[in-house]
């Protein structure tokens, strides 16, 4: 089996519109959560969000192109451009057919769908834009990346709510590892700040009325975020042969389903996904130093995730650094797995675990070292990144440091 | 007497919302039942609260929801919010 190198990273998120900007904030524990520009009428129950502040589509696309691209697809394409540029890969040639694109998105393009409904049900206008379908389809981001770079290999999109892009990354990792493709662009994107979608999240009562405080006793829920995040994965030998800079290594992936409840988490399901991921990597639990937690900041997730980590790691759990970068970039839903994979690769590369920001007080139900508020320098060789979704679907990736 | 009728009416409407949301017979929902008795989990609870907000045109805060353990709690909570609403909007 092939080793799998990470040779490119790209991101747009509340913490910045490039990887260096995002890392500068992550390592300082600086949050991108701020008041929503549009508070809703009547106001939403929540007033803060993690928007991709300053993401101005016309900086990246022609007007004509934008007519075809929803925000989630724009963010996917922009993140992919940065990742591809960093990798230095050239897809004009045999690599075009030997490269995959696998993206994750929870809901695809909501803005066009809502605009269509507005016309149809409010304005009583039965004429819905012909671009609604190509704009809303969940694979619009993946297809745009394919068109832009001329990539003609396997291209598809996975939709598993908040695990979407961790599943996408895992699939891409396996395809490169088994030699189905030489390289893959994997990640995800989500643009959640559409009114109907915000009202739906509001009704579910899981969004915090102040900020996101994962693992803190006074946590009150998640903060919604938007992002696009992509990683270029590449056959290790292929990357070495062309002298590419290798930023990290993907060494394992595992997934599971709770088969328990549509929204309530269990410890056993996530624990199984972590076990499978470690087994896939050929690692024993005590080889791991850092966990980028799912850590949404809801009462249920953080306590359950703590229990799951304890089940898998036993006494070693007390030696792990466990942090939730969602405290800074928000919960980016279908993009979360990829955003946090990038955070994990950068943590290993810089030997610095980003903190869990906004942390106030210890919770006995979340009694791990959650790196409260201040980043921690540590010798780290292996890290895992957890994603757990509504529907009980869990995905865990394992990374190795390359320095 | 009028107050009692109003109270009965609120109780009956709360019971109806719970029964309709849970797809269970209304006569299985009595004032003494806890949500646990009725196998109502947290997502069901959110759905019931949403139904009660629609039925009574009120807004139920998260804290209020967390303290609701059964049918009587729900009816009392609704009653309290309706009283607050009545005192906040002056009668013409």
HADDOCK unambig.tbl for C-alpha pairs under 7 A between the chains (distance, minus, plus):
assign (segid A and resid 204 and name CA) (segid B and resid 46 and name CA) 6.60 0.50 0.50
